[in-house]
Amino acid sequence: MFRTLFAAAMPLALAACTAAGRPADIMPDNSPADPAIGIRSTHHHTVLEGYTHRVAVEPKPWRQQNDSQAPGGGDGS
């Protein structure tokens, strides 16, 4: 059993080793190691940019919430 398995697996292993060859060139065109590119300008964003302070309120009835947000103010459904 082992000999049969070994005889079947050995050609597959040898074929995989020879087919690998040289790996493809996957480096991007603009490498960070290229000094000709220079330094890209960055813009600083704060963590809290766009934050709006909201205070907690008591829950309202859901029908009143839906009617106030419906197109047309909840008329004619």
PQR file with spaces between the fields and no chain letter, atoms N, CA, C, O and H, PARSE charges and radii, in Angstrom:
ATOM       1  N    MET     1       0.823   -1.195    0.000 -0.4000 1.5000
ATOM       2  CA   MET     1       0.000    0.000    0.000 -0.0000 2.0000
ATOM       3  C    MET     1       0.866    1.257    0.000  0.5500 1.7000
ATOM       4  O    MET     1       0.615    2.203   -0.747 -0.5500 1.4000
ATOM       5  N    PHE     2       1.902    1.248    0.863 -0.4000 1.5000
ATOM       6  CA   PHE     2       2.793    2.402    0.949 -0.0000 2.0000
ATOM       7  C    PHE     2       3.549    2.607   -0.360  0.5500 1.7000
ATOM       8  O    PHE     2       3.736    3.739   -0.805 -0.5500 1.4000
ATOM       9  H    PHE     2       2.106    0.480    1.470  0.4000 1.0000
ATOM      10  N    ARG     3       3.986    1.495   -0.980 -0.4000 1.5000
ATOM      11  CA   ARG     3       4.727    1.613   -2.232 -0.0000 2.0000
ATOM      12  C    ARG     3       3.853    2.195   -3.348  0.5500 1.7000
ATOM      13  O    ARG     3       4.325    2.986   -4.165 -0.5500 1.4000
ATOM      14  H    ARG     3       3.833    0.575   -0.619  0.4000 1.0000
ATOM      15  N    THR     4       2.613    1.809   -3.374 -0.4000 1.5000
ATOM      16  CA   THR     4       1.704    2.324   -4.401 -0.0000 2.0000
ATOM      17  C    THR     4       1.465    3.812   -4.191  0.5500 1.7000
ATOM      18  O    THR     4       1.490    4.595   -5.141 -0.5500 1.4000
ATOM      19  H    THR     4       2.230    1.167   -2.710  0.4000 1.0000
ATOM      20  N    LEU     5       1.236    4.191   -2.953 -0.4000 1.5000
ATOM      21  CA   LEU     5       1.027    5.601   -2.645 -0.0000 2.0000
ATOM      22  C    LEU     5       2.280    6.416   -2.939  0.5500 1.7000
ATOM      23  O    LEU     5       2.193    7.513   -3.490 -0.5500 1.4000
ATOM      24  H    LEU     5       1.215    3.555   -2.182  0.4000 1.0000
ATOM      25  N    PHE     6       3.441    5.887   -2.576 -0.4000 1.5000
ATOM      26  CA   PHE     6       4.706    6.564   -2.833 -0.0000 2.0000
ATOM      27  C    PHE     6       4.957    6.695   -4.333  0.5500 1.7000
ATOM      28  O    PHE     6       5.416    7.740   -4.795 -0.5500 1.4000
ATOM      29  H    PHE     6       3.512    4.995   -2.128  0.4000 1.0000
ATOM      30  N    ALA     7       4.660    5.646   -5.095 -0.4000 1.5000
ATOM      31  CA   ALA     7       4.864    5.669   -6.547 -0.0000 2.0000
ATOM      32  C    ALA     7       3.937    6.674   -7.218  0.5500 1.7000
ATOM      33  O    ALA     7       4.291    7.252   -8.245 -0.5500 1.4000
ATOM      34  H    ALA     7       4.286    4.798   -4.719  0.4000 1.0000
ATOM      35  N    ALA     8       2.769    6.885   -6.655 -0.4000 1.5000
ATOM      36  CA   ALA     8       1.845    7.842   -7.255 -0.0000 2.0000
ATOM      37  C    ALA     8       2.178    9.272   -6.831  0.5500 1.7000
ATOM      38  O    ALA     8       1.987   10.204   -7.612 -0.5500 1.4000
ATOM      39  H    ALA     8       2.481    6.416   -5.820  0.4000 1.0000
ATOM      40  N    ALA     9       2.668    9.457   -5.622 -0.4000 1.5000
ATOM      41  CA   ALA     9       2.931   10.793   -5.109 -0.0000 2.0000
ATOM      42  C    ALA     9       4.270   11.359   -5.567  0.5500 1.7000
ATOM      43  O    ALA     9       4.396   12.577   -5.693 -0.5500 1.4000
ATOM      44  H    ALA     9       2.824    8.700   -4.987  0.4000 1.0000
ATOM      45  N    MET    10       5.255   10.539   -5.817 -0.4000 1.5000
ATOM      46  CA   MET    10       6.586   11.019   -6.188 -0.0000 2.0000
ATOM      47  C    MET    10       6.590   11.801   -7.505  0.5500 1.7000
ATOM      48  O    MET    10       7.193   12.873   -7.549 -0.5500 1.4000
ATOM      49  H    MET    10       5.153    9.550   -5.715  0.4000 1.0000
ATOM      50  N    PRO    11       5.957   11.331   -8.566 -0.5600 1.5000
ATOM      51  CA   PRO    11       5.944   12.155   -9.790  0.2800 2.0000
ATOM      52  C    PRO    11       5.208   13.480   -9.617  0.5500 1.7000
ATOM      53  O    PRO    11       5.589   14.490  -10.209 -0.5500 1.4000
ATOM      54  N    LEU    12       4.161   13.471   -8.811 -0.4000 1.5000
ATOM      55  CA   LEU    12       3.449   14.719   -8.560 -0.0000 2.0000
ATOM      56  C    LEU    12       4.322   15.707   -7.802  0.5500 1.7000
ATOM      57  O    LEU    12       4.308   16.901   -8.101 -0.5500 1.4000
ATOM      58  H    LEU    12       3.852   12.650   -8.331  0.4000 1.0000
ATOM      59  N    ALA    13       5.076   15.228   -6.833 -0.4000 1.5000
ATOM      60  CA   ALA    13       5.957   16.107   -6.068 -0.0000 2.0000
ATOM      61  C    ALA    13       7.076   16.654   -6.949  0.5500 1.7000
ATOM      62  O    ALA    13       7.408   17.836   -6.860 -0.5500 1.4000
ATOM      63  H    ALA    13       5.088   14.257   -6.590  0.4000 1.0000
ATOM      64  N    LEU    14       7.647   15.827   -7.779 -0.4000 1.5000
ATOM      65  CA   LEU    14       8.708   16.293   -8.678 -0.0000 2.0000
ATOM      66  C    LEU    14       8.168   17.286   -9.711  0.5500 1.7000
ATOM      67  O    LEU    14       8.850   18.252  -10.053 -0.5500 1.4000
ATOM      68  H    LEU    14       7.377   14.867   -7.851  0.4000 1.0000
ATOM      69  N    ALA    15       6.970   17.060  -10.201 -0.4000 1.5000
ATOM      70  CA   ALA    15       6.384   17.981  -11.176 -0.0000 2.0000
ATOM      71  C    ALA    15       6.086   19.336  -10.533  0.5500 1.7000
ATOM      72  O    ALA    15       6.229   20.374  -11.179 -0.5500 1.4000
ATOM      73  H    ALA    15       6.416   16.276   -9.923  0.4000 1.0000
ATOM      74  N    ALA    16       5.680   19.329   -9.286 -0.4000 1.5000
ATOM      75  CA   ALA    16       5.398   20.588   -8.595 -0.0000 2.0000
ATOM      76  C    ALA    16       6.676   21.386   -8.378  0.5500 1.7000
ATOM      77  O    ALA    16       6.661   22.614   -8.454 -0.5500 1.4000
ATOM      78  H    ALA    16       5.565   18.485   -8.762  0.4000 1.0000
ATOM      79  N    CYS    17       7.770   20.705   -8.110 -0.4000 1.5000
ATOM      80  CA   CYS    17       9.032   21.411   -7.887 -0.0000 2.0000
ATOM      81  C    CYS    17       9.569   22.023   -9.177  0.5500 1.7000
ATOM      82  O    CYS    17      10.122   23.123   -9.149 -0.5500 1.4000
ATOM      83  H    CYS    17       7.783   19.707   -8.048  0.4000 1.0000
ATOM      84  N    THR    18       9.419   21.344  -10.287 -0.4000 1.5000
ATOM      85  CA   THR    18       9.972   21.861  -11.537 -0.0000 2.0000
ATOM      86  C    THR    18       9.075   22.919  -12.164  0.5500 1.7000
ATOM      87  O    THR    18       9.573   23.780  -12.889 -0.5500 1.4000
ATOM      88  H    THR    18       8.970   20.451  -10.310  0.4000 1.0000
ATOM      89  N    ALA    19       7.777   22.885  -11.912 -0.4000 1.5000
ATOM      90  CA   ALA    19       6.861   23.833  -12.527 -0.0000 2.0000
ATOM      91  C    ALA    19       6.873   25.183  -11.824  0.5500 1.7000
ATOM      92  O    ALA    19       6.396   26.171  -12.382 -0.5500 1.4000
ATOM      93  H    ALA    19       7.372   22.186  -11.323  0.4000 1.0000
ATOM      94  N    ALA    20       7.408   25.241  -10.613 -0.4000 1.5000
ATOM      95  CA   ALA    20       7.370   26.490   -9.853 -0.0000 2.0000
ATOM      96  C    ALA    20       8.137   27.591  -10.587  0.5500 1.7000
ATOM      97  O    ALA    20       7.617   28.695  -10.755 -0.5500 1.4000
ATOM      98  H    ALA    20       7.795   24.438  -10.159  0.4000 1.0000
ATOM      99  N    GLY    21       9.327   27.315  -11.013 -0.4000 1.5000
ATOM     100  CA   GLY    21      10.099   28.307  -11.754 -0.0000 2.0000
ATOM     101  C    GLY    21      10.333   29.570  -10.945  0.5500 1.7000
ATOM     102  O    GLY    21      10.442   29.530   -9.720 -0.5500 1.4000
ATOM     103  H    GLY    21       9.749   26.419  -10.877  0.4000 1.0000
ATOM     104  N    ARG    22      10.407   30.691  -11.651 -0.4000 1.5000
ATOM     105  CA   ARG    22      10.636   31.978  -11.008 -0.0000 2.0000
ATOM     106  C    ARG    22       9.293   32.655  -10.736  0.5500 1.7000
ATOM     107  O    ARG    22       8.434   32.675  -11.618 -0.5500 1.4000
ATOM     108  H    ARG    22      10.318   30.723  -12.646  0.4000 1.0000
ATOM     109  N    PRO    23       9.089   33.207   -9.547 -0.5600 1.5000
ATOM     110  CA   PRO    23       7.812   33.851   -9.261  0.2800 2.0000
ATOM     111  C    PRO    23       7.631   35.127  -10.090  0.5500 1.7000
ATOM     112  O    PRO    23       8.602   35.760  -10.505 -0.5500 1.4000
ATOM     113  N    ALA    24       6.393   35.478  -10.314 -0.4000 1.5000
ATOM     114  CA   ALA    24       6.073   36.669  -11.109 -0.0000 2.0000
ATOM     115  C    ALA    24       6.487   37.923  -10.355  0.5500 1.7000
ATOM     116  O    ALA    24       6.557   37.936   -9.126 -0.5500 1.4000
ATOM     117  H    ALA    24       5.605   34.964   -9.977  0.4000 1.0000
ATOM     118  N    ASP    25       6.759   38.973  -11.116 -0.4000 1.5000
ATOM     119  CA   ASP    25       7.133   40.250  -10.518 -0.0000 2.0000
ATOM     120  C    ASP    25       5.869   40.939  -10.022  0.5500 1.7000
ATOM     121  O    ASP    25       5.042   41.376  -10.823 -0.5500 1.4000
ATOM     122  H    ASP    25       6.702   38.962  -12.115  0.4000 1.0000
ATOM     123  N    ILE    26       5.717   41.037   -8.702 -0.4000 1.5000
ATOM     124  CA   ILE    26       4.492   41.589   -8.138 -0.0000 2.0000
ATOM     125  C    ILE    26       4.724   42.950   -7.487  0.5500 1.7000
ATOM     126  O    ILE    26       3.826   43.468   -6.824 -0.5500 1.4000
ATOM     127  H    ILE    26       6.389   40.681   -8.052  0.4000 1.0000
ATOM     128  N    MET    27       5.877   43.529   -7.656 -0.4000 1.5000
ATOM     129  CA   MET    27       6.157   44.836   -7.071 -0.0000 2.0000
ATOM     130  C    MET    27       5.374   45.914   -7.819  0.5500 1.7000
ATOM     131  O    MET    27       5.252   45.844   -9.042 -0.5500 1.4000
ATOM     132  H    MET    27       6.607   43.108   -8.195  0.4000 1.0000
ATOM     133  N    PRO    28       4.848   46.896   -7.116 -0.5600 1.5000
ATOM     134  CA   PRO    28       4.118   47.967   -7.793  0.2800 2.0000
ATOM     135  C    PRO    28       5.074   48.863   -8.574  0.5500 1.7000
ATOM     136  O    PRO    28       6.285   48.849   -8.352 -0.5500 1.4000
ATOM     137  N    ASP    29       4.507   49.639   -9.491 -0.4000 1.5000
ATOM     138  CA   ASP    29       5.331   50.540  -10.300 -0.0000 2.0000
ATOM     139  C    ASP    29       5.975   51.632   -9.455  0.5500 1.7000
ATOM     140  O    ASP    29       7.100   52.045   -9.734 -0.5500 1.4000
ATOM     141  H    ASP    29       3.524   49.651   -9.671  0.4000 1.0000
ATOM     142  N    ASN    30       5.278   52.100   -8.434 -0.4000 1.5000
ATOM     143  CA   ASN    30       5.832   53.152   -7.584 -0.0000 2.0000
ATOM     144  C    ASN    30       6.214   52.547   -6.227  0.5500 1.7000
ATOM     145  O    ASN    30       5.418   52.532   -5.288 -0.5500 1.4000
ATOM     146  H    ASN    30       4.363   51.764   -8.208  0.4000 1.0000
ATOM     147  N    SER    31       7.416   52.065   -6.157 -0.4000 1.5000
ATOM     148  CA   SER    31       7.920   51.428   -4.949 -0.0000 2.0000
ATOM     149  C    SER    31       8.268   52.478   -3.898  0.5500 1.7000
ATOM     150  O    SER    31       8.798   53.532   -4.249 -0.5500 1.4000
ATOM     151  H    SER    31       8.062   52.077   -6.921  0.4000 1.0000
ATOM     152  N    PRO    32       7.988   52.223   -2.620 -0.5600 1.5000
ATOM     153  CA   PRO    32       8.362   53.168   -1.582  0.2800 2.0000
ATOM     154  C    PRO    32       9.875   53.327   -1.449  0.5500 1.7000
ATOM     155  O    PRO    32      10.346   54.308   -0.872 -0.5500 1.4000
ATOM     156  N    ALA    33      10.628   52.384   -1.970 -0.4000 1.5000
ATOM     157  CA   ALA    33      12.075   52.463   -1.895 -0.0000 2.0000
ATOM     158  C    ALA    33      12.680   53.311   -3.016  0.5500 1.7000
ATOM     159  O    ALA    33      13.889   53.542   -3.021 -0.5500 1.4000
ATOM     160  H    ALA    33      10.246   51.587   -2.439  0.4000 1.0000
ATOM     161  N    ASP    34      11.868   53.774   -3.961 -0.4000 1.5000
ATOM     162  CA   ASP    34      12.372   54.561   -5.077 -0.0000 2.0000
ATOM     163  C    ASP    34      12.524   56.020   -4.647  0.5500 1.7000
ATOM     164  O    ASP    34      11.521   56.667   -4.346 -0.5500 1.4000
ATOM     165  H    ASP    34      10.886   53.586   -3.957  0.4000 1.0000
ATOM     166  N    PRO    35      13.754   56.564   -4.608 -0.5600 1.5000
ATOM     167  CA   PRO    35      13.950   57.943   -4.154  0.2800 2.0000
ATOM     168  C    PRO    35      13.473   58.988   -5.162  0.5500 1.7000
ATOM     169  O    PRO    35      13.334   60.157   -4.800 -0.5500 1.4000
ATOM     170  N    ALA    36      13.222   58.607   -6.400 -0.4000 1.5000
ATOM     171  CA   ALA    36      12.807   59.572   -7.410 -0.0000 2.0000
ATOM     172  C    ALA    36      11.352   59.996   -7.229  0.5500 1.7000
ATOM     173  O    ALA    36      10.944   61.028   -7.763 -0.5500 1.4000
ATOM     174  H    ALA    36      13.336   57.658   -6.694  0.4000 1.0000
ATOM     175  N    ILE    37      10.573   59.231   -6.498 -0.4000 1.5000
ATOM     176  CA   ILE    37       9.155   59.541   -6.329 -0.0000 2.0000
ATOM     177  C    ILE    37       8.968   60.744   -5.418  0.5500 1.7000
ATOM     178  O    ILE    37       8.120   61.594   -5.689 -0.5500 1.4000
ATOM     179  H    ILE    37      10.904   58.393   -6.064  0.4000 1.0000
ATOM     180  N    GLY    38       9.730   60.832   -4.361 -0.4000 1.5000
ATOM     181  CA   GLY    38       9.608   61.942   -3.430 -0.0000 2.0000
ATOM     182  C    GLY    38       8.627   61.620   -2.312  0.5500 1.7000
ATOM     183  O    GLY    38       8.218   60.475   -2.121 -0.5500 1.4000
ATOM     184  H    GLY    38      10.419   60.141   -4.140  0.4000 1.0000
ATOM     185  N    ILE    39       8.270   62.658   -1.588 -0.4000 1.5000
ATOM     186  CA   ILE    39       7.384   62.480   -0.445 -0.0000 2.0000
ATOM     187  C    ILE    39       6.003   63.019   -0.797  0.5500 1.7000
ATOM     188  O    ILE    39       5.871   64.133   -1.304 -0.5500 1.4000
ATOM     189  H    ILE    39       8.603   63.588   -1.743  0.4000 1.0000
ATOM     190  N    ARG    40       4.998   62.233   -0.528 -0.4000 1.5000
ATOM     191  CA   ARG    40       3.628   62.629   -0.810 -0.0000 2.0000
ATOM     192  C    ARG    40       3.121   63.531    0.307  0.5500 1.7000
ATOM     193  O    ARG    40       3.370   63.277    1.485 -0.5500 1.4000
ATOM     194  H    ARG    40       5.106   61.329   -0.116  0.4000 1.0000
ATOM     195  N    SER    41       2.417   64.576   -0.070 -0.4000 1.5000
ATOM     196  CA   SER    41       1.877   65.458    0.951 -0.0000 2.0000
ATOM     197  C    SER    41       0.667   64.789    1.602  0.5500 1.7000
ATOM     198  O    SER    41      -0.135   64.137    0.933 -0.5500 1.4000
ATOM     199  H    SER    41       2.215   64.782   -1.028  0.4000 1.0000
ATOM     200  N    THR    42       0.552   64.961    2.908 -0.4000 1.5000
ATOM     201  CA   THR    42      -0.549   64.361    3.640 -0.0000 2.0000
ATOM     202  C    THR    42      -1.373   65.456    4.291  0.5500 1.7000
ATOM     203  O    THR    42      -0.908   66.581    4.476 -0.5500 1.4000
ATOM     204  H    THR    42       1.203   65.491    3.451  0.4000 1.0000
ATOM     205  N    HIS    43      -2.593   65.111    4.631 -0.4000 1.5000
ATOM     206  CA   HIS    43      -3.492   66.045    5.288 -0.0000 2.0000
ATOM     207  C    HIS    43      -3.887   65.440    6.622  0.5500 1.7000
ATOM     208  O    HIS    43      -4.307   64.284    6.677 -0.5500 1.4000
ATOM     209  H    HIS    43      -2.970   64.197    4.480  0.4000 1.0000
ATOM     210  N    HIS    44      -3.759   66.191    7.680 -0.4000 1.5000
ATOM     211  CA   HIS    44      -4.058   65.688    9.016 -0.0000 2.0000
ATOM     212  C    HIS    44      -5.551   65.763    9.293  0.5500 1.7000
ATOM     213  O    HIS    44      -6.168   66.811    9.100 -0.5500 1.4000
ATOM     214  H    HIS    44      -3.417   67.129    7.635  0.4000 1.0000
ATOM     215  N    HIS    45      -6.129   64.667    9.740 -0.4000 1.5000
ATOM     216  CA   HIS    45      -7.529   64.616   10.157 -0.0000 2.0000
ATOM     217  C    HIS    45      -7.565   64.248   11.628  0.5500 1.7000
ATOM     218  O    HIS    45      -6.914   63.293   12.052 -0.5500 1.4000
ATOM     219  H    HIS    45      -5.628   63.816    9.897  0.4000 1.0000
ATOM     220  N    THR    46      -8.322   65.002   12.402 -0.4000 1.5000
ATOM     221  CA   THR    46      -8.456   64.655   13.805 -0.0000 2.0000
ATOM     222  C    THR    46      -9.418   63.483   13.956  0.5500 1.7000
ATOM     223  O    THR    46     -10.241   63.219   13.079 -0.5500 1.4000
ATOM     224  H    THR    46      -8.851   65.778   12.057  0.4000 1.0000
ATOM     225  N    VAL    47      -9.302   62.798   15.062 -0.4000 1.5000
ATOM     226  CA   VAL    47     -10.151   61.649   15.326 -0.0000 2.0000
ATOM     227  C    VAL    47     -11.601   62.083   15.508  0.5500 1.7000
ATOM     228  O    VAL    47     -12.519   61.360   15.121 -0.5500 1.4000
ATOM     229  H    VAL    47      -8.634   63.012   15.774  0.4000 1.0000
ATOM     230  N    LEU    48     -11.806   63.234   16.081 -0.4000 1.5000
ATOM     231  CA   LEU    48     -13.153   63.700   16.392 -0.0000 2.0000
ATOM     232  C    LEU    48     -13.743   64.612   15.314  0.5500 1.7000
ATOM     233  O    LEU    48     -14.713   65.320   15.584 -0.5500 1.4000
ATOM     234  H    LEU    48     -11.060   63.822   16.395  0.4000 1.0000
ATOM     235  N    GLU    49     -13.187   64.614   14.114 -0.4000 1.5000
ATOM     236  CA   GLU    49     -13.693   65.465   13.050 -0.0000 2.0000
ATOM     237  C    GLU    49     -15.100   65.018   12.660  0.5500 1.7000
ATOM     238  O    GLU    49     -15.331   63.837   12.396 -0.5500 1.4000
ATOM     239  H    GLU    49     -12.399   64.039   13.895  0.4000 1.0000
ATOM     240  N    GLY    50     -16.031   65.958   12.625 -0.4000 1.5000
ATOM     241  CA   GLY    50     -17.397   65.649   12.266 -0.0000 2.0000
ATOM     242  C    GLY    50     -18.249   65.184   13.435  0.5500 1.7000
ATOM     243  O    GLY    50     -19.403   64.804   13.237 -0.5500 1.4000
ATOM     244  H    GLY    50     -15.843   66.917   12.839  0.4000 1.0000
ATOM     245  N    TYR    51     -17.715   65.205   14.634 -0.4000 1.5000
ATOM     246  CA   TYR    51     -18.463   64.764   15.814 -0.0000 2.0000
ATOM     247  C    TYR    51     -19.470   65.832   16.233  0.5500 1.7000
ATOM     248  O    TYR    51     -19.142   67.017   16.292 -0.5500 1.4000
ATOM     249  H    TYR    51     -16.778   65.514   14.794  0.4000 1.0000
ATOM     250  N    THR    52     -20.678   65.409   16.518 -0.4000 1.5000
ATOM     251  CA   THR    52     -21.714   66.302   17.011 -0.0000 2.0000
ATOM     252  C    THR    52     -22.174   65.790   18.363  0.5500 1.7000
ATOM     253  O    THR    52     -22.571   64.632   18.489 -0.5500 1.4000
ATOM     254  H    THR    52     -20.944   64.446   16.470  0.4000 1.0000
ATOM     255  N    HIS    53     -22.122   66.637   19.365 -0.4000 1.5000
ATOM     256  CA   HIS    53     -22.540   66.228   20.701 -0.0000 2.0000
ATOM     257  C    HIS    53     -24.061   66.156   20.774  0.5500 1.7000
ATOM     258  O    HIS    53     -24.762   67.097   20.403 -0.5500 1.4000
ATOM     259  H    HIS    53     -21.799   67.578   19.263  0.4000 1.0000
ATOM     260  N    ARG    54     -24.550   65.029   21.257 -0.4000 1.5000
ATOM     261  CA   ARG    54     -25.994   64.850   21.421 -0.0000 2.0000
ATOM     262  C    ARG    54     -26.252   64.381   22.835  0.5500 1.7000
ATOM     263  O    ARG    54     -25.519   63.549   23.370 -0.5500 1.4000
ATOM     264  H    ARG    54     -23.980   64.264   21.559  0.4000 1.0000
ATOM     265  N    VAL    55     -27.297   64.917   23.435 -0.4000 1.5000
ATOM     266  CA   VAL    55     -27.640   64.522   24.796 -0.0000 2.0000
ATOM     267  C    VAL    55     -28.708   63.438   24.741  0.5500 1.7000
ATOM     268  O    VAL    55     -29.481   63.356   23.787 -0.5500 1.4000
ATOM     269  H    VAL    55     -27.892   65.593   23.000  0.4000 1.0000
ATOM     270  N    ALA    56     -28.739   62.622   25.763 -0.4000 1.5000
ATOM     271  CA   ALA    56     -29.728   61.551   25.833 -0.0000 2.0000
ATOM     272  C    ALA    56     -31.102   62.140   26.132  0.5500 1.7000
ATOM     273  O    ALA    56     -31.230   63.067   26.932 -0.5500 1.4000
ATOM     274  H    ALA    56     -28.112   62.688   26.539  0.4000 1.0000
ATOM     275  N    VAL    57     -32.123   61.596   25.484 -0.4000 1.5000
ATOM     276  CA   VAL    57     -33.501   62.042   25.704 -0.0000 2.0000
ATOM     277  C    VAL    57     -34.371   60.819   26.003  0.5500 1.7000
ATOM     278  O    VAL    57     -33.972   59.680   25.760 -0.5500 1.4000
ATOM     279  H    VAL    57     -32.019   60.844   24.833  0.4000 1.0000
ATOM     280  N    GLU    58     -35.535   61.073   26.521 -0.4000 1.5000
ATOM     281  CA   GLU    58     -36.478   59.994   26.791 -0.0000 2.0000
ATOM     282  C    GLU    58     -37.047   59.474   25.477  0.5500 1.7000
ATOM     283  O    GLU    58     -37.222   60.248   24.537 -0.5500 1.4000
ATOM     284  H    GLU    58     -35.859   61.999   26.719  0.4000 1.0000
ATOM     285  N    PRO    59     -37.336   58.188   25.394 -0.5600 1.5000
ATOM     286  CA   PRO    59     -37.905   57.665   24.157  0.2800 2.0000
ATOM     287  C    PRO    59     -39.328   58.195   23.929  0.5500 1.7000
ATOM     288  O    PRO    59     -40.087   58.411   24.874 -0.5500 1.4000
ATOM     289  N    LYS    60     -39.662   58.396   22.666 -0.4000 1.5000
ATOM     290  CA   LYS    60     -40.989   58.853   22.287 -0.0000 2.0000
ATOM     291  C    LYS    60     -41.762   57.683   21.691  0.5500 1.7000
ATOM     292  O    LYS    60     -41.156   56.670   21.340 -0.5500 1.4000
ATOM     293  H    LYS    60     -39.046   58.220   21.898  0.4000 1.0000
ATOM     294  N    PRO    61     -43.060   57.791   21.570 -0.5600 1.5000
ATOM     295  CA   PRO    61     -43.830   56.716   20.931  0.2800 2.0000
ATOM     296  C    PRO    61     -43.368   56.504   19.493  0.5500 1.7000
ATOM     297  O    PRO    61     -43.066   57.469   18.792 -0.5500 1.4000
ATOM     298  N    TRP    62     -43.311   55.264   19.055 -0.4000 1.5000
ATOM     299  CA   TRP    62     -42.747   54.958   17.738 -0.0000 2.0000
ATOM     300  C    TRP    62     -43.602   55.517   16.614  0.5500 1.7000
ATOM     301  O    TRP    62     -43.048   55.905   15.586 -0.5500 1.4000
ATOM     302  H    TRP    62     -43.556   54.480   19.625  0.4000 1.0000
ATOM     303  N    ARG    63     -44.919   55.581   16.751 -0.4000 1.5000
ATOM     304  CA   ARG    63     -45.760   56.104   15.676 -0.0000 2.0000
ATOM     305  C    ARG    63     -45.490   57.588   15.449  0.5500 1.7000
ATOM     306  O    ARG    63     -45.468   58.048   14.307 -0.5500 1.4000
ATOM     307  H    ARG    63     -45.369   55.266   17.587  0.4000 1.0000
ATOM     308  N    GLN    64     -45.286   58.330   16.518 -0.4000 1.5000
ATOM     309  CA   GLN    64     -44.965   59.753   16.391 -0.0000 2.0000
ATOM     310  C    GLN    64     -43.608   59.922   15.707  0.5500 1.7000
ATOM     311  O    GLN    64     -43.440   60.835   14.899 -0.5500 1.4000
ATOM     312  H    GLN    64     -45.303   57.957   17.446  0.4000 1.0000
ATOM     313  N    GLN    65     -42.642   59.061   16.017 -0.4000 1.5000
ATOM     314  CA   GLN    65     -41.321   59.124   15.371 -0.0000 2.0000
ATOM     315  C    GLN    65     -41.449   58.849   13.874  0.5500 1.7000
ATOM     316  O    GLN    65     -40.860   59.559   13.060 -0.5500 1.4000
ATOM     317  H    GLN    65     -42.779   58.319   16.673  0.4000 1.0000
ATOM     318  N    ASN    66     -42.214   57.825   13.512 -0.4000 1.5000
ATOM     319  CA   ASN    66     -42.368   57.491   12.093 -0.0000 2.0000
ATOM     320  C    ASN    66     -43.089   58.591   11.338  0.5500 1.7000
ATOM     321  O    ASN    66     -42.693   58.952   10.230 -0.5500 1.4000
ATOM     322  H    ASN    66     -42.693   57.248   14.174  0.4000 1.0000
ATOM     323  N    ASP    67     -44.139   59.120   11.929 -0.4000 1.5000
ATOM     324  CA   ASP    67     -44.897   60.174   11.245 -0.0000 2.0000
ATOM     325  C    ASP    67     -44.078   61.442   11.070  0.5500 1.7000
ATOM     326  O    ASP    67     -44.239   62.141   10.070 -0.5500 1.4000
ATOM     327  H    ASP    67     -44.460   58.826   12.829  0.4000 1.0000
ATOM     328  N    SER    68     -43.209   61.754   12.012 -0.4000 1.5000
ATOM     329  CA   SER    68     -42.409   62.975   11.894 -0.0000 2.0000
ATOM     330  C    SER    68     -41.309   62.833   10.836  0.5500 1.7000
ATOM     331  O    SER    68     -40.850   63.841   10.299 -0.5500 1.4000
ATOM     332  H    SER    68     -43.078   61.186   12.825  0.4000 1.0000
ATOM     333  N    GLN    69     -40.877   61.603   10.524 -0.4000 1.5000
ATOM     334  CA   GLN    69     -39.810   61.404    9.561 -0.0000 2.0000
ATOM     335  C    GLN    69     -40.318   60.987    8.190  0.5500 1.7000
ATOM     336  O    GLN    69     -39.535   60.905    7.244 -0.5500 1.4000
ATOM     337  H    GLN    69     -41.251   60.784   10.960  0.4000 1.0000
ATOM     338  N    ALA    70     -41.602   60.725    8.065 -0.4000 1.5000
ATOM     339  CA   ALA    70     -42.158   60.279    6.787 -0.0000 2.0000
ATOM     340  C    ALA    70     -42.187   61.435    5.786  0.5500 1.7000
ATOM     341  O    ALA    70     -42.337   62.591    6.180 -0.5500 1.4000
ATOM     342  H    ALA    70     -42.238   60.791    8.834  0.4000 1.0000
ATOM     343  N    PRO    71     -42.043   61.125    4.484 -0.5600 1.5000
ATOM     344  CA   PRO    71     -42.155   62.178    3.478  0.2800 2.0000
ATOM     345  C    PRO    71     -43.533   62.823    3.554  0.5500 1.7000
ATOM     346  O    PRO    71     -44.541   62.121    3.633 -0.5500 1.4000
ATOM     347  N    GLY    72     -43.585   64.108    3.533 -0.4000 1.5000
ATOM     348  CA   GLY    72     -44.865   64.820    3.626 -0.0000 2.0000
ATOM     349  C    GLY    72     -45.375   64.926    5.042  0.5500 1.7000
ATOM     350  O    GLY    72     -46.535   65.283    5.252 -0.5500 1.4000
ATOM     351  H    GLY    72     -42.766   64.678    3.469  0.4000 1.0000
ATOM     352  N    GLY    73     -44.539   64.624    6.022 -0.4000 1.5000
ATOM     353  CA   GLY    73     -44.949   64.737    7.428 -0.0000 2.0000
ATOM     354  C    GLY    73     -45.913   63.666    7.868  0.5500 1.7000
ATOM     355  O    GLY    73     -46.583   63.847    8.885 -0.5500 1.4000
ATOM     356  H    GLY    73     -43.597   64.334    5.851  0.4000 1.0000
ATOM     357  N    GLY    74     -46.025   62.534    7.144 -0.4000 1.5000
ATOM     358  CA   GLY    74     -46.894   61.442    7.542 -0.0000 2.0000
ATOM     359  C    GLY    74     -48.308   61.591    7.025  0.5500 1.7000
ATOM     360  O    GLY    74     -49.205   60.885    7.486 -0.5500 1.4000
ATOM     361  H    GLY    74     -45.482   62.387    6.318  0.4000 1.0000
ATOM     362  N    ASP    75     -48.534   62.493    6.075 -0.4000 1.5000
ATOM     363  CA   ASP    75     -49.886   62.680    5.526 -0.0000 2.0000
ATOM     364  C    ASP    75     -50.190   61.622    4.466  0.5500 1.7000
ATOM     365  O    ASP    75     -49.307   61.207    3.715 -0.5500 1.4000
ATOM     366  H    ASP    75     -47.805   63.066    5.700  0.4000 1.0000
ATOM     367  N    GLY    76     -51.427   61.201    4.420 -0.4000 1.5000
ATOM     368  CA   GLY    76     -51.942   60.356    3.333 -0.0000 2.0000
ATOM     369  C    GLY    76     -51.315   59.003    3.174  0.5500 1.7000
ATOM     370  O    GLY    76     -50.876   58.665    2.075 -0.5500 1.4000
ATOM     371  H    GLY    76     -52.144   61.538    5.031  0.4000 1.0000
ATOM     372  N    SER    77     -51.252   58.218    4.212 -0.4000 1.5000
ATOM     373  CA   SER    77     -50.717   56.870    4.016 -0.0000 2.0000
ATOM     374  C    SER    77     -51.805   55.881    3.752  0.5500 1.7000
ATOM     375  O    SER    77     -51.530   54.696    3.564 -0.5500 1.4000
ATOM     376  H    SER    77     -51.609   58.492    5.105  0.4000 1.0000
